[in-house]
Amino acid sequence: MVLSTSWKGVEAISEELRRILGRKLQVIEQQAGTGFKFLSEEFLGNPASVLVGTRTFWTGVSFEGFSCVVTVVEKMPFPSPGDAIVGAKNDAANARRPGSGFGEVSLPIALRQIEQGVGRAIRTERDLALVMVPDPRLNPNDENKKSYHRDFRNSIPNMPTVDKAGALAWVSEIARLAKLDEEAEEAEPEIETEEEDQGRAMIFEDVA
């Protein structure tokens, strides 16, 4: 699942995924007016699919088990500059202490939002997932990193950070466990393995 911060982002990401993936995976693109329930059911009904959504899917959705093993958060979800309420709060904070609006208002809002977005990856103790955040501002190894990259890491669950090779290896491991899980269910629905008892996720930040 890919979580974008805007409708424009959803459209651009969906178009690029279709170009790259071709017919390998179905790209389910959220569009204005499309039912939330309909898109969720379509995504759950096709294991070979990618759901690209905006704010609606950052919260209130639960894809448990192996139905959503990779969650991509496009970028830090700062509130829109045109949001009147956020603007008023920023102005009030800056009036009290010049330059404090971003740290006191915009940043906490974005951190809460990204915490919820990353939380789509792990919903139960049995879930396994890879989280990707291709925002160079949040990568401590990128020259364009911002000071709030530390706030970002502190706001999400404690996840090991992996590079590209580690990310691919982790996805392969999840695929292996998913196959074992499917085989176990076919043989005896109540079987659970020790590996499946712990919810685990890794975060991929290497955007170079």
Secondary structure by P-SEA (a helix, b strand, c coil): ccccccaaaaaaaaaaaaaaacccbbbbbbcccccaaaaaaaaaacccbbbbbccccccccccccccccbbbcccccccccccaaaaaaaaaaaaacccccccccaaaaaaaaaaaaaacccccccccbbbbbccccccccccccccaaaaaaaaccbbbbbcaaaaaaaaaaaaaaaaaaaaaaaaccccccccccbbbbbbbcccc
